[in-house]
């Protein structure tokens, strides 16, 4: 499952993992959301509904450019620097265009299937 995210005339491509939350997210596409800065290492986008938490659990090897779901708030978390936080489900990784995550600000965000 591959997705395209566009904001501020920038394009990012991500590959989703084969897990229940990623499949649930993929089923919601296309989406028009808002992407915004959160902290010093991520951008977030609030989803219209929460994703399934089936099969969730702790994971290791957190890396910049992971695409995650934050269960308590029900939002996407797109990391562009190191992170470690409980309550996340890793949905996938950015393959291309991830430099766009470093652009500060809030923008309309379009997420579509590839």
C-alpha positions in Angstrom: 0.0 0.0 0.0 1.5 3.3 -1.1 0.3 6.8 -0.5 0.9 10.3 -1.8 0.8 13.3 0.5 0.9 16.8 -0.8 1.1 20.2 1.0 2.6 23.6 0.1 3.3 22.3 -3.4 5.4 19.5 -2.0 5.0 15.8 -2.6 5.8 12.9 -0.2 5.4 9.2 -1.0 5.1 6.6 1.8 4.8 2.9 1.9 2.4 1.5 4.5 3.0 -1.6 6.5 0.6 -4.6 6.4 -1.0 -4.1 9.8 -4.7 -3.5 10.9 -4.2 0.2 11.6 -2.4 0.9 8.3 -5.2 -1.0 6.4 -7.8 1.0 8.3 -6.0 4.3 7.4 -5.7 3.2 3.7 -9.4 2.5 3.6 -10.2 6.2 4.5 -8.3 7.7 1.6 -8.5 10.1 0.0 -8.4 12.7 2.8 -8.1 16.4 3.0 -6.6 17.4 6.4 -4.4 20.0 7.9 -0.7 19.3 8.6 1.0 21.3 11.4 4.1 21.3 13.5 4.2 19.6 16.9 7.3 19.7 19.0 10.7 19.8 17.4 10.6 16.5 15.7 7.2 15.9 14.0 4.3 17.1 12.1 0.7 16.0 12.9 -2.6 15.7 11.1 -5.9 15.0 12.9 -7.9 12.2 11.3 -11.7 12.4 11.0 -12.0 9.2 13.2 -9.8 7.0 15.3 -8.1 4.0 13.7 -8.3 0.4 14.9 -5.8 -0.4 17.6 -6.0 -4.1 16.8 -2.5 -5.7 16.9 -0.9 -2.6 18.5 2.0 -2.9 20.9 5.4 -1.5 21.7 7.9 -1.4 18.9 11.6 -0.6 18.6 14.0 0.9 16.0 12.2 4.2 15.9 13.7 6.3 13.1 13.2 9.7 11.5 10.6 9.5 8.6 8.4 7.0 10.2 4.7 7.5 9.7 2.7 6.7 12.9 -0.7 6.9 14.5 -1.0 8.3 18.0 -3.7 6.3 19.7 -4.7 8.7 22.5 -5.5 11.7 20.2 -6.3 9.8 17.0 -3.9 11.7 14.8 -1.1 10.9 12.3 2.4 11.6 13.6 5.1 12.2 10.9 8.5 12.2 12.4 11.5 14.0 10.8 13.9 13.5 13.8 14.5 10.8 16.4 11.6 10.0 18.6 10.4 7.5 21.3 6.9 7.8 22.7 4.4 5.4 24.0 0.9 5.2 22.4 2.1 5.0 18.8 1.4 2.5 16.1 3.8 2.6 13.2 1.9 2.8 9.9 4.8 3.0 7.5 7.8 5.0 6.3 8.3 7.8 3.9 10.2 6.8 0.7 10.4 10.1 -1.1 10.0 13.8 -0.5 10.3 13.5 3.3 12.4 16.7 3.3 9.0 18.5 3.2 8.4 17.5 6.8 11.1 20.1 7.8 9.1 23.0 6.4 7.7 24.8 9.4 4.0 25.9 9.4 0.5 24.7 9.0 -0.9 23.8 5.5 -3.8 22.0 3.9 -2.8 18.4 3.3 -4.1 15.9 0.7 -3.5 12.2 1.2 -4.3 9.8 -1.7 -3.7 6.2 -2.7 -1.0 5.5 -5.3 
